[in-house]
Amino acid sequence: MSVVTVSSQFGAGARQVGRLIADQLVLQYVDQAVLVDAARQLGVTVKSVAKHDERTDSFRQRLGHFLQRALERSAAGGNVDPLMGAGNLELMLAQSYQDVVESGVPAFIDDRTYLETVTAILEDLAQRGDVLFIGRGGQMILRDRADALHVQLVADEDTRVERVMQWESLDRDEARRRARDFNRHRAAFHKKFWRADVWDPRLYDVVINTTSISYEDAAAIACAAAESKFRVAAGARA
């Protein structure tokens, strides 16, 4: 089984590098948008879902199954109305770091249930293996797994601001504010749930500065580290 988590400063390239890693290691790619989409699909018939290939459909169905299990766990604890659960789960997963930290999780769920639900989703998917997670505290939730590689991406502020300007068509001041706010809320999110400093390099196996390292080279570095760690983990299980 192979698991990779990718954490990043805003603008350092988590999604770009993450997709390259997933492609090279043949891992299923999971970010917030993928989870929200899967939650939205709960209750939708398979025939109504746009199909691409067998592997994609299988993963979509599997992800929906894991989300349903997480939903059932929350409902069993009395924290989510099972009749409205799918919509609630979609809303919960759509929360930004700022939403969770400043406004609290949605009224229908408390902090404990939020963390338990996200943990259940990531742990269930990781247990099946061959998956890459972007953000959501994956490096904390899966920190005890010997077969998980944890990657942190950083870049200097000017580089990150330039990228955000390009990606989101923002002026420099707004891009800088957006990047700083995201990083501040991400740090607060980790402090709230794990009392951890998200910038502590000891939380990660590899920290890569994408200021002057291309996304392709960053992915190659991460893949080399992953193959080494997975090989050691496989040997320990043998």
LOKETOR-180278 format. One record per residue (C-alpha): x, y, z; residue in one letter. Coordinates in Angstrom, 2 decimals. Last residue first. Layout:
BEGIN
[rec [X,Y,Z],"A"]
...
% end
This chain:
BEGIN
[rec [7.98,-8.96,5.35],"A"]
[rec [6.23,-6.03,7.01],"R"]
[rec [9.48,-4.19,7.73],"A"]
[rec [10.63,-4.75,4.16],"G"]
[rec [7.44,-3.24,2.78],"A"]
[rec [7.91,-0.16,4.97],"A"]
[rec [11.50,0.24,3.80],"V"]
[rec [10.45,-0.03,0.16],"R"]
[rec [7.59,2.43,0.73],"F"]
[rec [10.04,4.93,2.22],"K"]
[rec [12.48,4.67,-0.68],"S"]
[rec [9.74,4.79,-3.32],"E"]
[rec [8.24,7.82,-1.61],"A"]
[rec [11.56,9.68,-1.44],"A"]
[rec [12.14,9.11,-5.15],"A"]
[rec [8.57,10.19,-5.89],"C"]
[rec [8.96,13.36,-3.82],"A"]
[rec [12.14,14.34,-5.65],"I"]
[rec [10.52,13.64,-9.03],"A"]
[rec [7.47,15.71,-8.05],"A"]
[rec [9.68,18.64,-7.13],"A"]
[rec [11.51,18.23,-10.44],"D"]
[rec [8.25,18.42,-12.38],"E"]
[rec [6.96,21.33,-10.30],"Y"]
[rec [10.17,23.19,-11.08],"S"]
[rec [12.71,23.96,-8.35],"I"]
[rec [13.59,27.64,-8.06],"S"]
[rec [10.87,28.88,-5.74],"T"]
[rec [9.47,25.36,-5.38],"T"]
[rec [11.16,24.76,-2.01],"N"]
[rec [10.68,21.11,-1.10],"I"]
[rec [10.25,19.72,2.42],"V"]
[rec [10.44,15.91,2.58],"V"]
[rec [9.56,13.42,5.30],"D"]
[rec [7.26,15.87,7.01],"Y"]
[rec [6.12,16.71,10.54],"L"]
[rec [9.75,17.35,11.52],"R"]
[rec [9.74,20.37,9.20],"P"]
[rec [7.63,22.32,11.75],"D"]
[rec [5.60,24.74,9.60],"W"]
[rec [2.24,23.23,10.66],"V"]
[rec [3.06,23.93,14.30],"D"]
[rec [0.95,21.37,16.11],"A"]
[rec [-1.67,21.63,18.85],"R"]
[rec [-3.50,18.89,16.92],"W"]
[rec [-6.99,20.25,16.22],"F"]
[rec [-6.69,23.95,16.95],"K"]
[rec [-2.99,24.37,16.15],"K"]
[rec [-3.45,22.60,12.83],"H"]
[rec [-6.35,24.87,11.87],"F"]
[rec [-4.48,27.96,13.14],"A"]
[rec [-1.57,27.22,10.79],"A"]
[rec [-3.97,26.79,7.87],"R"]
[rec [-5.68,30.03,8.84],"H"]
[rec [-2.42,31.97,8.77],"R"]
[rec [-1.32,30.36,5.51],"N"]
[rec [-4.63,31.17,3.84],"F"]
[rec [-4.63,34.75,5.11],"D"]
[rec [-1.09,35.38,3.93],"R"]
[rec [-1.79,34.03,0.45],"A"]
[rec [-5.02,35.97,0.05],"R"]
[rec [-3.42,39.21,1.27],"R"]
[rec [-0.53,38.81,-1.17],"R"]
[rec [-2.93,38.08,-4.03],"A"]
[rec [-5.01,41.12,-3.10],"E"]
[rec [-1.97,43.39,-3.05],"D"]
[rec [-0.59,42.03,-6.31],"R"]
[rec [-3.77,42.32,-8.35],"D"]
[rec [-5.83,39.18,-8.81],"L"]
[rec [-6.46,37.01,-11.87],"S"]
[rec [-6.82,33.83,-9.78],"E"]
[rec [-4.06,31.63,-11.18],"W"]
[rec [-1.81,34.44,-12.42],"Q"]
[rec [-1.96,36.62,-9.33],"M"]
[rec [-1.66,33.50,-7.18],"V"]
[rec [1.51,32.54,-9.04],"R"]
[rec [3.08,35.97,-8.63],"E"]
[rec [2.18,35.96,-4.93],"V"]
[rec [3.84,32.58,-4.43],"R"]
[rec [7.04,33.72,-6.10],"T"]
[rec [7.13,36.94,-4.09],"D"]
[rec [6.48,35.05,-0.86],"E"]
[rec [9.31,32.55,-1.15],"D"]
[rec [8.27,28.98,-1.79],"A"]
[rec [7.16,26.02,0.32],"V"]
[rec [5.92,22.50,-0.33],"L"]
[rec [5.57,19.92,2.47],"Q"]
[rec [5.53,16.21,1.68],"V"]
[rec [4.46,13.36,3.97],"H"]
[rec [5.13,9.81,2.81],"L"]
[rec [2.82,7.15,4.21],"A"]
[rec [3.73,3.44,4.44],"D"]
[rec [4.91,3.59,8.06],"A"]
[rec [1.54,5.03,9.09],"R"]
[rec [1.76,6.93,12.37],"D"]
[rec [1.44,10.39,10.82],"R"]
[rec [-1.78,9.56,8.99],"L"]
[rec [-4.07,12.09,10.68],"I"]
[rec [-1.25,14.61,11.12],"M"]
[rec [0.17,14.52,7.57],"Q"]
[rec [-3.38,14.43,6.23],"G"]
[rec [-4.29,17.67,7.98],"G"]
[rec [-6.88,18.65,5.38],"R"]
[rec [-4.16,19.15,2.74],"G"]
[rec [-3.87,17.27,-0.56],"I"]
[rec [-4.15,13.51,-0.23],"F"]
[rec [-2.52,10.90,-2.48],"L"]
[rec [-3.85,7.35,-2.69],"V"]
[rec [-2.49,3.89,-3.47],"D"]
[rec [-3.70,2.34,-0.22],"G"]
[rec [-6.94,0.65,0.87],"R"]
[rec [-6.16,1.63,4.45],"Q"]
[rec [-5.41,5.15,3.25],"A"]
[rec [-8.99,5.56,2.03],"L"]
[rec [-10.40,4.41,5.36],"D"]
[rec [-7.93,6.57,7.29],"E"]
[rec [-8.72,9.69,5.25],"L"]
[rec [-12.49,9.34,5.58],"I"]
[rec [-12.43,8.34,9.25],"A"]
[rec [-10.12,11.24,10.11],"T"]
[rec [-12.40,13.73,8.35],"V"]
[rec [-15.37,12.37,10.31],"T"]
[rec [-13.57,12.22,13.65],"E"]
[rec [-12.27,15.78,13.22],"L"]
[rec [-15.71,17.17,12.43],"Y"]
[rec [-17.27,15.07,15.18],"T"]
[rec [-14.90,16.52,17.76],"R"]
[rec [-15.31,20.07,16.49],"D"]
[rec [-19.10,19.92,16.67],"D"]
[rec [-21.63,19.22,13.93],"I"]
[rec [-25.05,20.59,12.98],"F"]
[rec [-23.97,24.21,13.56],"A"]
[rec [-21.35,24.08,10.82],"P"]
[rec [-17.70,24.00,11.92],"V"]
[rec [-16.41,27.00,13.81],"G"]
[rec [-16.60,30.50,12.44],"S"]
[rec [-12.95,31.45,12.77],"E"]
[rec [-11.07,28.16,12.58],"V"]
[rec [-13.39,25.97,10.53],"V"]
[rec [-14.44,28.69,8.10],"D"]
[rec [-10.87,29.98,7.75],"Q"]
[rec [-9.53,26.52,6.92],"Y"]
[rec [-12.24,26.32,4.27],"S"]
[rec [-15.43,24.34,4.79],"Q"]
[rec [-16.53,22.36,1.73],"A"]
[rec [-16.18,19.07,3.60],"L"]
[rec [-18.80,20.16,6.14],"M"]
[rec [-21.25,21.35,3.50],"L"]
[rec [-20.97,18.09,1.55],"E"]
[rec [-21.42,16.13,4.77],"L"]
[rec [-24.49,18.16,5.64],"N"]
[rec [-26.01,17.56,2.24],"G"]
[rec [-25.40,13.83,2.55],"A"]
[rec [-26.69,13.76,6.12],"G"]
[rec [-30.12,15.28,5.71],"M"]
[rec [-32.12,12.18,6.56],"L"]
[rec [-29.28,10.85,8.73],"P"]
[rec [-29.43,13.96,10.93],"D"]
[rec [-25.82,14.41,11.98],"V"]
[rec [-24.44,14.61,15.51],"N"]
[rec [-26.37,11.75,17.10],"G"]
[rec [-23.31,9.54,17.41],"G"]
[rec [-24.84,7.01,15.03],"A"]
[rec [-25.33,9.83,12.53],"A"]
[rec [-21.62,10.67,12.66],"S"]
[rec [-20.66,7.03,12.08],"R"]
[rec [-23.21,6.74,9.27],"E"]
[rec [-21.76,9.77,7.53],"L"]
[rec [-18.27,8.36,7.74],"A"]
[rec [-19.52,5.12,6.22],"R"]
[rec [-21.27,7.04,3.45],"Q"]
[rec [-18.07,8.93,2.76],"L"]
[rec [-16.21,5.63,2.46],"F"]
[rec [-18.81,4.27,0.04],"H"]
[rec [-18.72,7.44,-2.05],"G"]
[rec [-14.96,7.11,-2.27],"L"]
[rec [-15.29,3.51,-3.41],"R"]
[rec [-17.85,4.41,-6.06],"Q"]
[rec [-15.69,7.22,-7.39],"R"]
[rec [-12.62,4.95,-7.30],"F"]
[rec [-14.35,2.23,-9.30],"S"]
[rec [-15.65,4.74,-11.80],"D"]
[rec [-12.19,6.20,-12.34],"T"]
[rec [-10.58,2.78,-12.77],"R"]
[rec [-13.28,1.56,-15.17],"E"]
[rec [-13.00,4.56,-17.46],"D"]
[rec [-14.63,7.94,-17.97],"H"]
[rec [-18.19,7.82,-16.67],"K"]
[rec [-20.49,10.79,-16.10],"A"]
[rec [-22.70,9.91,-13.12],"V"]
[rec [-26.41,9.57,-13.87],"S"]
[rec [-26.17,5.81,-14.40],"K"]
[rec [-24.57,5.36,-10.99],"V"]
[rec [-27.64,6.78,-9.29],"T"]
[rec [-27.16,9.86,-7.14],"V"]
[rec [-27.68,9.27,-3.42],"G"]
[rec [-24.21,10.46,-2.56],"L"]
[rec [-22.90,12.41,-5.55],"Q"]
[rec [-22.56,15.68,-3.62],"R"]
[rec [-20.34,13.92,-1.09],"A"]
[rec [-18.12,12.72,-3.93],"A"]
[rec [-17.92,16.25,-5.34],"D"]
[rec [-16.97,17.64,-1.94],"V"]
[rec [-14.26,15.00,-1.54],"L"]
[rec [-12.81,15.67,-5.00],"V"]
[rec [-12.86,19.44,-4.40],"A"]
[rec [-11.04,19.03,-1.09],"Q"]
[rec [-8.23,17.00,-2.64],"D"]
[rec [-7.86,13.34,-3.51],"V"]
[rec [-5.61,11.95,-6.27],"Y"]
[rec [-5.63,8.17,-6.73],"Q"]
[rec [-2.07,6.92,-6.99],"L"]
[rec [-0.19,5.62,-10.02],"V"]
[rec [3.24,6.64,-8.67],"L"]
[rec [3.99,8.94,-11.62],"Q"]
[rec [0.42,10.19,-12.04],"D"]
[rec [-0.09,10.79,-8.33],"A"]
[rec [3.22,12.63,-8.06],"I"]
[rec [2.33,14.86,-11.03],"L"]
[rec [-1.11,15.55,-9.57],"R"]
[rec [0.41,16.51,-6.24],"G"]
[rec [2.94,18.84,-7.83],"V"]
[rec [0.24,20.90,-9.54],"Q"]
[rec [-2.18,20.63,-6.64],"R"]
[rec [0.34,21.60,-3.99],"A"]
[rec [2.03,24.35,-6.01],"G"]
[rec [3.74,26.76,-3.60],"A"]
[rec [1.00,29.37,-4.04],"G"]
[rec [-0.57,28.92,-0.61],"F"]
[rec [2.01,27.17,1.53],"Q"]
[rec [1.73,23.48,1.04],"S"]
[rec [0.83,20.07,2.35],"S"]
[rec [1.01,16.90,0.27],"V"]
[rec [0.15,13.51,1.75],"T"]
[rec [1.30,10.31,0.07],"V"]
[rec [0.02,6.78,0.67],"V"]
[rec [1.20,3.50,-0.82],"S"]
[rec [0.00,0.00,0.00],"M"]
% end
